[in-house]
Amino acid sequence: ITCEEFFMEQDIKHILVVDDDTRLRNLLQRFLRENSFLVSTARDADEARFMMQQYKFSLLIVDIMMPKESGLEFLRKLRVENSIPVIMLTAMGDVEDRITGLEHGADDYVSKPYSIRELVLRVNNIIKRVYNKDTKRDKVLK
């Protein structure tokens, strides 16, 4: 059994944090791990794509302003073939910026500065909604 298969059996969700700021990546990794998530990190879109070929992730947290390829461009390309939940994390907090992020396919948009507790709640809410195994709500009323 691989490490990833073990975590999948335990229903531990794997999050990929994509941000060029090493300090922020490490901080997010620490807080998310403290909240029972398996967390990997990538410093840019290319590294994120490589990681996504190696591992299965439950959710991505992506910074918008990254070198070479922006988080929005990464998200646009990702949405061509992948519907994984994505939270955009950025210093660009104007209404138009949030709208652009959501139009590109983000599931949520969090502006810096932010509360880590709020971010964890947003992550939990998306994961519960997307990966909820409770099918009672999905039953057809007869």
Disulfide bonds with the S-S distance in Angstrom:
none
